[in-house]
Amino acid sequence: MRLDDGAELEAVVAHHPNVARVLAGHVHRQTATGFGGSVLSTAPSTYLQSPLQRDSDGPPGFAPEPTAFLLHQQTDHGWVTHTVQVNHAVNP
């Protein structure tokens, strides 16, 4: 689930230091990493989560993990990202 032109997007973000966050959904897994001098964050799902895979060799599918979403809040000092659990039960 990578962008074909991810390196090019990172270069664009690097040329714009006012970019506070790069946000993406539909990944079904919460991640965060440095990206072009900013922060790249993907959101968890309110339905099913993608399994944790540290390489691309694992099979695709869904993991029985709690559902959640991200809430981004602007403050006087910048941005705060909250993870909001939708429920504490694991989806079947």
N, C-alpha and C positions, 0 to 999 in steps of 0.2 A: 504494500500500500504506500509506495513512495511516488512522489512526483517525478515525471520524466525530466522536468527542468528544475529540480530542487536546488541545484547549485546556482543556477541563474537567479532564482527567487532570493536565495540567501545573499547574493551579491547586491541585488536591489535593496534589500532591507539594510545591508551594511552601509549603503550610501545615504541612508535616511535615519540619522540617530534619534529622531523624534518618534520612531516606531516603538511603542511601549510593549506590545505583545503581538505575536502572530498566533492566532487561534484557529483550531480546526476541530471539526466534529466528524461524526460518522466513522470513527476509528474503533469505537466501543472499548477503548482502553485509555485510562488516564496516564499521560506521560508529560514530561517537561524536560527541556534541554536548552542550552544556549544555541542561538541561531542568528548569525549576522550581527552580533553585538546586542541582540535583544533576547527575548524568551519565546520559545515555541512551545505551545501547550496543546495537547489533544484531550478531548473530553471523554469521560466514561459514558456509558449508555444508561438510559432509563428502562431498557428492555433486557438485553443480554450483553455480557462482556466477552471480548475476545481474549483468548488465553495468553498468558505471558509467554512470549517467544523471544529469545535472545538472538536468534538467527532466522533465516527464511526457510529452513529445512523442515520445520514442523508443519503438521497438517492444519489447514484452516478449520475453524469451527467456533464454538462458543464455550465459555467456562461458567460453571455454576457459582457465580460470585454476586455479592449484593449490588443492587443498582444505585446509580447516583447521577448527579449532574454538577457542572461547575457554575459558580456564581462569581462574576467579576465585579468588584466594587472599587470605584474611584474614590480616593481619599485626598486630603490635603498634601499627603506625602508621596502619592503615586497610586499604584494599583495593588489590591489585595485579592487573591483568588481563594474562594472557599469551595470545598468539596461538600456537597449536600447529599446525604444519603436519602434515597427515596423510601427505602424500607430496610430493615435489618435482616429480613429473611432472604435466603438464597433462592433465586429462580430455579425452577425444575429444569 
